[in-house]
Amino acid sequence: MKIDLNIELFDLNKMSVGFANKMVAGLLMSEFKGDTIKLFDWAIAFNSTGFIEADEADLIKLTDLINTTDRMSIMAKGPIVKYLHTLKK
């Protein structure tokens, strides 16, 4: 499946705060644990194209990582996780 994070994110006043792909790429590059090669490759792909090709297990892994991180606010995590839930079968 294609996970496309070219999603513009907004604050409570509907002002743009950035794009999900760039935020997730930064998050992935700042991780200390996990599948190093996979997270690195995902970060590069999200940063350059905004999307990755992934399977159901990868979708779960990415969703869990975003849900549990302390490096991203709920304001950013909410729209991203909502989008990821639309991809689940």
Secondary structure, DSSP 4 states (H G I P E B T S, - for coil): -EEE---EEE-TTS-EEEEHHHHHHHHHHT--SS-HHHHHHHHHHHHHTSEEE--HHHHHHHHHHHHH-SSS-HHHHHHHHHHHHHT--
